[in-house]
Amino acid sequence: MIKENQFLPDYAIPPGETLLEEIKAKSITKEELSLMIGISQEWLNEIIKGNAAITPEIALKLESVFQLPAHFWINLEQQYQETLEHLQASKDKTKPINELISSARYLVNTSGSKTDVVLPLAVWKKLLILLEELNEIKLVNHSEVFYSRDKV
């Protein structure tokens, strides 16, 4: 459940970025670290990029190298995965809205200076409903929504 004042970033930072900072701070190479913890350089690079997870086994090995507890690395990984899930869920919620918007027809005013989005009333109502679901707020009374143009 999302709390009212909970910070939800629109980006995810892989724990590998912290790992890379620790590698630099300890003045070791990625090759040396991969040998110390018993994984390939390719696998280490995948962890740094966020394409491979820091497993509990790797976290224990990182603990011995950097003197940071294994749960530190596991928590970083868990937070990263949770943020990725929130970002995907948010993307999934906005997909119907984006599809409606992309189906809009555009008209240019006679002056040529402005572009109006012209949609049928039913589409505007659906867009408002989707926006309300996304934001969990009431925007307008749908019975009061009207179309201001006489002809389209």
N, C-alpha and C positions, 0 to 999 in steps of 0.2 A: 504494500500500500504506500502511495506517495503522500508524504506529509506536506502541509500547506507551504512551509518555508524551506522545503528540501531543495538543495541545489542539484539540478540535473543539467550537466554540461551538454553541449551539442557536438561534442567530440570525445574520443576515447584515447587515452594515453596508454600505450602498451607498457607493461612492467619492464620490458626490455630497454626502454629509455633510461629508467633508473639504473638498471644493470650496466648500461653503457657508461653512465656517469660514475658509477663505482669502479668500473674497470679503469677509467681515466684517472680517478682519484688515487687508486692504488698503483698507478704507473705500470700496469701490465698490459700485454697485448691480448687480443681475442684468442689468438692461437695458444698462448700460455694458459688462459683460463679454460679453454676447451680441453686441454690436456689435464689440468688440475681437477676438473669435475667429470672427466671421462665421457665427453660427448664430442661429436665431430664439429668442426668449424662451421659447416653448413647448418647444422642443427642450432648452434649458438646464434648464428645470424638470423635464422627463422624466429628464434625467441626474441631477439632484439627488435625485429620488425613487427612482432605481434602475431606472426603466423603460426607459431607453436607455443604451447602453454608451458609455464613453469610448473612442473609436477612436484608433488611432495618430495620425491627422491632428489630431484634437482635442487629444490629449496634447501634440503639438508646439506647438500654439497656446497651450495652458495654460502650457507651459514658458516661453514668451516673456513671459507676463503675470505669473506668480508666481515666476519664477526657481527653480522646482522641476523637476528633469529629467523628460523625457517618460516615461522608464521608471518613475518614481515613480507616475504616474497609470495607466500600463498595468498595473503590478503590483497596484495597488489594485483595478482592474477585474477582473484575473485571480483574485485572492483572493476577491473578492465572488462571482464566477461559480462558483468551486470550492466555496465554502461553500454556495451555493444547491443545487448538485448533491448534496453530502453530506446536506443536510437533506432533499431529495427522496428520496434513496436510503433514508435512515433511516425516513422516513414510509412508503415502499413496504414496508419490512421489517415494520413494525408493523401494517400493514393486516390481514393474516390474523388476528392476535391480537385486534385490536379487533373484527373481525367475530365471532369466537368469543365474546368477552366480551359483545357486544351481543345475542347469541342466548341468553344465560343466562336461566333462569326464576328469579324471585325469590319466596321464601316468607317470611312474617313469622312469627316464633315466637309461641307462644300468649301470652307476656307482652307482645307488641307492642313490645318494646324493641330487638330486633335483626332484621336482615334477613340471611338466608343465601342464597348463590348455590348453586343446585342444577343440576348438569350431569350428564349420563350419563358413565360411566367413560371411554368412548371419546373424548369431547370433552376431558376433563381430560388424557388422555394426549396428544392432539394439541396441546393448549395447552402442555404441558410441552416437547414436541418443538420447537414454534415458539419458545418462550422460549430453549431451548438454542441453537437456530440463531442467534437474535438476539444472544445474549450469548457464543456460542461456548464455553460451559462445560457440563459435565455436572451436572444438578441432582439427579436421582434415578435409580435403577434402575427402569425402567418395569414390570418384573415385580413389584416390591414395592409399586406404587401400588395402593391399595385404597379402596373406598368405605365410609365409616364408618357410614352410615345403613342400617338394616335395610329400611325401606320408604320409598318416595318418593311 
